Structures are given as C-alpha cells and as structure tokens.
C-alpha cells in the first residue's frame, strides 16, 4: 500500500469522512530537509461530521492523532482543511 492509501485508510477508520482528498505534494519539496529523509508532504481535505462543534485546532488534532504513527517517517508535513458536511455544502454554494 502506498503512502496516500495508508493515510486514507487511517483517516477513514478514525474519522468516517464523507469526503477525503489527499494530494501528495512531496515533489514540490525536493531538497527540503524532510524530503531528504524520504518523508512526504501532503495536502488533506477531509469532510466529516465528527468535526461538528470542534474548533479548527481540535479538528487538526483529530487528524494528526489518526496518522500519528506515520510521523515523521512517512509524513513530514501535513496541510489540513477539515470541514463538517454543512460547511462543505455551504462552500460549494
């Protein structure tokens, strides 16, 4: 299983997302210290009703907790956009 699929599985198991997009941006960071060790840079957009009533920091902590075992060996950097289904629907309108 590649890194994106591993991240997807762990986030899905922990947060039951309605939508989950993961973009591997590691190629944009060649030469960066974290990239030199082989760890990747990822951009995650996750929509889950587990985020209802949670502040942004709490949502990010939930995401990091779900992939904690992958850091820093597989994941060096993680950019997170965490939304509820209502927020996601509003953003599309």
Rosetta silent file (secondary structure, phi, psi, omega in degrees, C-alpha in Angstrom):
SEQUENCE: XXXXXXXXXXXXXXXXXXXXXXXXXXXXXXXXXXXXXXXXXXXXXXXXXXXXXXXXXXXXXXXXXXXXXXXXXXXXXXXXXXXXXXXXXXXXX
SCORE:     score description
SCORE:     0.000 S_00000001
   1 L     0.000  132.616  179.698    0.000    0.000    0.000 S_00000001
   2 L   -79.495  171.591 -175.136    1.410    3.420   -0.919 S_00000001
   3 H   -60.264  -43.389 -179.349    1.560    6.338    1.500 S_00000001
   4 H   -60.835  -43.808  179.722   -1.556    8.091    0.217 S_00000001
   5 H   -67.551  -35.072  176.605   -3.597    4.905    0.595 S_00000001
   6 H   -64.805  -45.567  177.288   -2.164    4.304    4.064 S_00000001
   7 H   -61.762  -44.958 -179.720   -3.122    7.848    5.119 S_00000001
   8 H   -58.363  -45.741 -178.572   -6.560    7.408    3.520 S_00000001
   9 H   -63.419  -46.281 -177.717   -7.209    4.172    5.414 S_00000001
  10 H   -66.035  -41.435  177.370   -6.154    5.570    8.773 S_00000001
  11 H   -66.960  -39.684  179.158   -8.196    8.771    8.378 S_00000001
  12 H   -64.384  -44.680 -179.984  -11.203    6.792    7.136 S_00000001
  13 H   -63.203  -39.600 -174.647  -11.026    4.355   10.036 S_00000001
  14 H   -83.198  -34.994 -168.525  -10.696    7.132   12.629 S_00000001
  15 H  -122.134   -0.551  178.080  -12.977    9.863   11.278 S_00000001
  16 L    43.262   58.562 -175.644  -15.505    8.236    8.899 S_00000001
  17 L   -68.438  148.904  173.294  -15.206   11.020    6.324 S_00000001
  18 L   -80.864  -34.503  175.968  -17.953   11.855    3.866 S_00000001
  19 E  -143.807  141.877  179.704  -15.243   13.110    1.520 S_00000001
  20 E  -146.245  116.541  177.358  -11.480   12.722    1.696 S_00000001
  21 E  -118.204  128.483  179.319   -8.988   14.170   -0.761 S_00000001
  22 E  -127.530  124.531  179.503   -5.269   13.598   -0.283 S_00000001
  23 E  -116.654  124.329  176.617   -2.681   15.188   -2.532 S_00000001
  24 E   -83.824  112.150 -179.358    0.954   14.132   -2.373 S_00000001
  25 L  -107.088   19.507 -176.631    2.964   17.334   -2.792 S_00000001
  26 H   -58.010  -35.717 -178.335    6.313   15.762   -1.987 S_00000001
  27 H   -63.138  -21.260  178.959    7.646   16.511   -5.463 S_00000001
  28 H   -80.653   -6.850 -173.281    7.330   20.242   -4.700 S_00000001
  29 H  -120.434   23.006  177.769    9.731   19.924   -1.771 S_00000001
  30 L   -57.115  135.584 -179.119   12.754   18.217   -3.294 S_00000001
  31 L    90.735  -14.099  177.166   15.867   19.294   -1.458 S_00000001
  32 L   -72.103  146.614 -176.180   13.909   20.151    1.691 S_00000001
  33 H   -54.422  -43.588  179.974   15.284   18.580    4.879 S_00000001
  34 H   -66.748  -35.814  179.342   12.147   16.493    5.472 S_00000001
  35 H   -68.805  -31.016 -179.371   12.120   15.274    1.889 S_00000001
  36 H   -62.738  -30.072  179.959   15.726   14.145    2.188 S_00000001
  37 L   -83.520   -6.119  179.202   14.704   11.576    4.811 S_00000001
  38 L    97.564   -8.596  178.311   12.033   10.198    2.500 S_00000001
  39 L   -74.215  151.098 -173.564    9.031   11.543    4.426 S_00000001
  40 E  -105.506  166.371  175.823    6.344   13.209    2.340 S_00000001
  41 E  -110.485  126.586 -175.321    4.386   16.450    2.186 S_00000001
  42 E  -131.802  146.173  175.495    0.621   16.006    1.889 S_00000001
  43 E  -112.468  120.701 -176.068   -2.408   18.235    1.452 S_00000001
  44 E  -119.144  128.498  168.373   -5.577   16.785    3.043 S_00000001
  45 E  -116.226  120.078 -176.173   -9.152   17.976    2.681 S_00000001
  46 E  -129.896  131.307  178.262  -11.454   15.975    4.924 S_00000001
  47 E  -114.838  118.108 -177.575  -15.189   16.347    5.420 S_00000001
  48 L  -150.957  138.574  176.934  -16.547   14.591    8.496 S_00000001
  49 H   -77.264   -2.860  170.311  -19.393   15.167   10.882 S_00000001
  50 H   -66.462  -15.290 -179.317  -17.008   14.133   13.666 S_00000001
  51 H   -88.279   -7.018 -178.941  -15.859   17.767   13.416 S_00000001
  52 L   -57.528  129.453  177.984  -19.257   19.220   14.403 S_00000001
  53 L    79.343    1.729 -178.831  -18.803   21.530   17.392 S_00000001
  54 L  -101.375  137.423  174.414  -14.991   21.306   17.198 S_00000001
  55 L   -72.236  164.958 -178.621  -12.727   24.332   16.707 S_00000001
  56 H   -54.419  -46.069 -178.795  -10.129   24.256   13.936 S_00000001
  57 H   -60.862  -42.363  179.143   -7.311   23.332   16.304 S_00000001
  58 H   -64.320  -39.139  177.998   -9.292   20.413   17.738 S_00000001
  59 H   -62.418  -45.733  179.728  -10.094   19.178   14.217 S_00000001
  60 H   -63.452  -38.724  177.571   -6.433   19.284   13.252 S_00000001
  61 H   -63.062  -37.350  177.720   -5.519   17.416   16.421 S_00000001
  62 H   -63.769  -42.523  178.359   -8.043   14.717   15.490 S_00000001
  63 H   -65.275  -48.618  179.233   -6.458   14.350   12.057 S_00000001
  64 H   -60.336  -38.469  179.035   -2.928   14.266   13.478 S_00000001
  65 H   -62.698  -35.460 -178.526   -3.983   11.692   16.081 S_00000001
  66 H   -69.026  -26.493 -177.354   -5.305    9.454   13.299 S_00000001
  67 H  -118.065   14.547 -175.490   -1.950    9.430   11.462 S_00000001
  68 H   -51.630  -39.633 -177.826    0.390    9.884   14.428 S_00000001
  69 H   -68.587  -12.690  179.804    2.174    6.575   13.822 S_00000001
  70 H   -92.631   -6.700 -177.578    3.169    7.770   10.312 S_00000001
  71 E  -102.945  139.392   -3.987    5.007   10.840   11.563 S_00000001
  72 L   -95.888   10.551 -175.379    7.814   11.693   10.935 S_00000001
  73 L   -69.429  -49.244 -179.075    8.864    8.577    8.977 S_00000001
  74 L   -96.096  -34.688 -178.345    6.151    8.636    6.269 S_00000001
  75 E  -116.420  123.097  173.961    4.734   12.148    6.775 S_00000001
  76 E   -96.704  -40.931 -177.683    6.949   15.189    7.192 S_00000001
  77 E  -141.019  142.314 -177.575    4.305   17.865    6.609 S_00000001
  78 E  -136.645  116.246  174.464    0.527   17.794    6.521 S_00000001
  79 E   -96.541  128.090 -170.838   -1.658   20.673    5.344 S_00000001
  80 E  -123.184  132.856  167.958   -5.202   20.165    6.613 S_00000001
  81 E  -123.037  108.729 -174.826   -8.594   21.528    5.624 S_00000001
  82 E  -115.838  119.111 -175.042  -11.148   19.908    7.954 S_00000001
  83 E  -129.189  154.960  168.113  -14.843   20.648    7.429 S_00000001
  84 L   -82.538  167.358  178.872  -18.233   19.400    8.552 S_00000001
  85 H   -64.112  -35.130  178.055  -20.663   18.312    5.831 S_00000001
  86 H   -65.214  -44.016  178.256  -22.677   21.502    6.410 S_00000001
  87 H   -63.784  -39.583 -179.740  -19.579   23.700    5.982 S_00000001
  88 H   -65.589  -42.669  178.021  -18.603   21.776    2.878 S_00000001
  89 H   -63.543  -41.359  179.012  -22.093   22.210    1.358 S_00000001
  90 H   -64.229  -36.375 -179.242  -22.046   25.932    2.132 S_00000001
  91 H   -68.410  -27.963 -179.201  -18.643   26.317    0.481 S_00000001
  92 H   -78.796  -24.356 -177.232  -19.983   24.774   -2.749 S_00000001
  93 L   -74.895    0.000    0.000  -22.918   27.212   -2.979 S_00000001
